[in-house]
Amino acid sequence: MKYKYNPPAILKKLFNEFCWNTNNNKILLTFDDGPIPGSIEIILSELSKHKIKALFFCVGDNIQKYPELTREILLEGHTIGNHTLNHKILKTLSHKEKIEQIQSFNYLLRNDFGYEVKFFRPPHGRFQLNTNALIKKLNMKNVMWSLLTYDYKNNFELVKFAVTNFLNKNSIIVLHDSIKSKNIIRDSISFIIDEAANKNFSFGEPTECLK
């Protein structure tokens, strides 16, 4: 059952240039798919309250729709990562289309926000054998995870089960900035923070966690 929440060791070994866990024994919170109105405000409020900096793997389409929310993420001192321009699964694209999806996102952040993107996460976490070479060529790091919370199923009990059983001191945790998870996102963040405190774990900032 563990593989559903934490990818198997053999996968991490085969793709050992990806970031599966943090490098400093601190927990890193990551949020996929935003920014989404009604969700991101809750997330930013909770993170601010607990003085935690997170990594947001945003979708270019959403950044274009909600530039003010993107600016708020950056103003709060968080990090934005590349989740492609249109959230398209990589294996469905040609090599040229993959580069366009990733580079268009980076150009958007550079041109509209003066921000250089360092981290990438493939949509739905689905990658190929050549993904690492592609991301390295674009001078970024591919960031996966070691704890999938299933918050997008909008079932807080699933989140509690995942966190209670699979949280480690070096976990990279996936949550979502989305309509699907917004009703439980505040409780999910709070529960993760409480569980970390109970286990004497601490949270780190993206750049220090992913050195």
Wavefront OBJ file of the C-alpha trace (Angstrom):
o trace
v 0.000 0.000 0.000
v 2.898 2.312 0.701
v 3.641 2.847 -2.990
v 0.365 4.717 -3.338
v 1.640 7.441 -1.031
v 5.417 7.193 -1.297
v 6.931 6.075 -4.636
v 8.924 2.825 -4.389
v 12.657 2.889 -3.677
v 13.476 1.249 -6.999
v 11.822 4.113 -8.892
v 13.746 6.684 -6.864
v 16.971 4.779 -7.517
v 16.385 4.568 -11.269
v 15.598 8.274 -11.446
v 18.002 9.417 -8.763
v 18.590 12.836 -10.312
v 14.996 13.772 -9.535
v 14.218 15.300 -6.139
v 12.061 12.770 -4.266
v 12.911 13.861 -0.719
v 14.447 16.983 0.759
v 18.192 17.132 1.228
v 18.189 18.766 4.654
v 15.836 16.568 6.683
v 13.121 19.204 6.668
v 9.596 18.924 5.281
v 8.746 20.782 2.090
v 5.145 21.670 1.274
v 4.262 21.847 -2.421
v 0.999 22.864 -4.065
v 0.074 21.878 -7.620
v -2.198 23.337 -10.315
v -2.879 26.925 -9.171
v -3.307 29.720 -8.713
v -7.039 29.243 -8.212
v -9.320 31.922 -6.683
v -11.006 30.771 -3.494
v -8.265 28.245 -2.810
v -4.977 30.129 -2.954
v -6.190 32.738 -0.447
v -6.829 30.006 2.137
v -3.446 28.414 1.488
v -1.506 31.667 1.721
v -3.310 32.625 4.920
v -2.466 29.306 6.605
v 1.153 29.386 5.485
v 1.551 32.968 6.689
v 0.037 32.118 10.049
v 2.592 29.361 10.580
v 5.504 31.173 8.882
v 6.032 28.390 6.319
v 7.378 28.963 2.811
v 6.129 26.596 0.109
v 6.760 25.668 -3.506
v 3.824 26.291 -5.863
v 3.838 24.324 -9.106
v 1.565 26.615 -11.075
v -0.025 26.176 -14.488
v 0.718 28.874 -17.054
v -2.914 29.236 -18.088
v -3.895 30.027 -14.508
v -1.052 32.510 -14.121
v -2.284 34.333 -17.216
v -5.854 34.367 -15.883
v -4.903 35.448 -12.364
v -1.686 37.493 -12.439
v -2.636 39.282 -9.223
v -2.771 35.944 -7.376
v 0.606 34.997 -8.835
v 2.074 38.251 -7.557
v 0.616 37.537 -4.125
v 2.403 34.167 -4.016
v 5.695 35.884 -4.788
v 5.080 38.796 -2.411
v 4.533 36.289 0.401
v 8.035 34.925 -0.266
v 7.034 31.596 -1.759
v 8.631 29.863 -4.749
v 6.901 29.216 -8.061
v 7.698 26.103 -10.078
v 6.853 25.078 -13.633
v 3.861 22.750 -14.093
v 3.731 23.459 -17.853
v 1.716 26.064 -19.687
v -1.453 23.998 -20.160
v -1.072 21.044 -17.750
v -0.596 18.579 -20.591
v 0.806 15.109 -19.887
v 4.310 14.946 -21.331
v 4.012 11.577 -23.049
v 1.162 12.894 -25.204
v 3.421 15.583 -26.682
v 6.145 15.668 -29.296
v 9.626 16.712 -28.195
v 9.058 20.167 -29.661
v 5.717 20.523 -27.870
v 7.275 19.522 -24.553
v 9.901 22.222 -24.880
v 7.247 24.764 -25.856
v 5.056 23.854 -22.866
v 7.955 24.264 -20.448
v 9.770 27.217 -21.990
v 6.583 29.209 -22.576
v 5.915 28.981 -18.852
v 9.426 30.188 -18.041
v 9.157 33.078 -20.511
v 5.827 34.086 -18.979
v 7.298 34.295 -15.491
v 10.417 36.092 -16.707
v 8.661 38.628 -18.909
v 5.604 39.401 -16.762
v 7.009 38.967 -13.260
v 10.784 39.265 -13.576
v 11.072 35.788 -12.067
v 13.442 32.988 -13.003
v 11.970 29.500 -12.613
v 14.270 26.806 -11.192
v 11.979 23.853 -10.485
v 9.713 21.645 -12.603
v 7.085 19.037 -11.856
v 5.395 17.076 -14.665
v 1.577 17.217 -14.752
v 0.059 14.298 -12.837
v 3.627 13.301 -11.911
v 3.925 11.375 -15.177
v 7.356 11.446 -16.773
v 9.418 9.497 -19.312
v 12.948 8.168 -19.610
v 14.072 11.328 -21.383
v 12.420 13.768 -18.965
v 15.528 14.225 -16.839
v 17.735 15.071 -19.814
v 15.156 17.554 -21.077
v 14.824 19.313 -17.725
v 18.590 19.441 -17.192
v 19.026 20.990 -20.623
v 16.580 23.704 -19.590
v 18.642 24.275 -16.424
v 15.949 23.222 -13.952
v 15.453 20.503 -11.345
v 12.653 17.961 -11.574
v 10.874 17.818 -8.210
v 8.686 14.806 -7.463
v 7.438 13.817 -3.979
v 7.551 11.297 -1.164
v 4.065 11.903 0.224
v 0.923 12.113 -1.905
v -1.966 13.260 0.288
v -4.903 12.641 -2.087
v -6.393 15.968 -1.012
v -7.838 16.346 -4.523
v -10.362 13.639 -3.636
v -11.903 16.095 -1.160
v -11.823 13.548 1.644
v -10.043 14.762 4.760
v -9.877 11.238 6.177
v -7.665 10.173 3.257
v -5.313 13.063 3.969
v -5.158 12.175 7.658
v -4.373 8.540 6.845
v -1.606 9.458 4.413
v 0.039 11.971 6.733
v -0.286 9.871 9.891
v 1.315 6.844 8.279
v 3.826 8.235 5.789
v 5.092 11.602 7.010
v 8.878 11.670 7.435
v 11.344 14.354 8.426
v 12.480 14.718 4.783
v 9.090 14.477 3.068
v 8.196 16.435 -0.044
v 4.428 16.694 0.324
v 1.952 17.193 -2.526
v -1.171 19.231 -1.916
v -3.328 21.019 -4.468
v -4.392 24.585 -5.071
v -7.655 23.643 -6.733
v -11.428 23.722 -6.570
v -11.435 20.005 -5.764
v -9.411 20.364 -2.591
v -10.299 23.850 -1.363
v -12.931 22.666 1.126
v -10.382 20.611 3.050
v -7.137 22.453 2.312
v -7.097 24.510 5.520
v -7.636 21.421 7.682
v -5.102 19.458 5.632
v -2.347 22.032 6.130
v -3.173 22.347 9.813
v -3.106 18.576 10.298
v 0.270 18.247 8.585
v 1.706 20.981 10.798
v 0.347 19.327 13.953
v 1.673 15.890 12.956
v 5.081 17.372 12.184
v 5.164 19.045 15.595
v 4.186 15.795 17.321
v 7.131 14.052 15.644
v 9.556 16.938 16.201
v 9.903 17.510 12.458
v 10.460 20.976 10.995
v 9.640 22.719 7.722
v 12.171 24.123 5.293
v 12.214 26.611 2.453
v 12.295 25.299 -1.124
v 15.785 26.460 -2.050
v 17.392 24.958 1.053
v 15.383 21.723 0.816
v 16.290 21.136 -2.830
v 20.001 21.992 -2.936
l 1 2 3 4 5 6 7 8 9 10 11 12 13 14 15 16 17 18 19 20 21 22 23 24 25 26 27 28 29 30 31 32 33 34 35 36 37 38 39 40 41 42 43 44 45 46 47 48 49 50 51 52 53 54 55 56 57 58 59 60 61 62 63 64 65 66 67 68 69 70 71 72 73 74 75 76 77 78 79 80 81 82 83 84 85 86 87 88 89 90 91 92 93 94 95 96 97 98 99 100 101 102 103 104 105 106 107 108 109 110 111 112 113 114 115 116 117 118 119 120 121 122 123 124 125 126 127 128 129 130 131 132 133 134 135 136 137 138 139 140 141 142 143 144 145 146 147 148 149 150 151 152 153 154 155 156 157 158 159 160 161 162 163 164 165 166 167 168 169 170 171 172 173 174 175 176 177 178 179 180 181 182 183 184 185 186 187 188 189 190 191 192 193 194 195 196 197 198 199 200 201 202 203 204 205 206 207 208 209 210 211
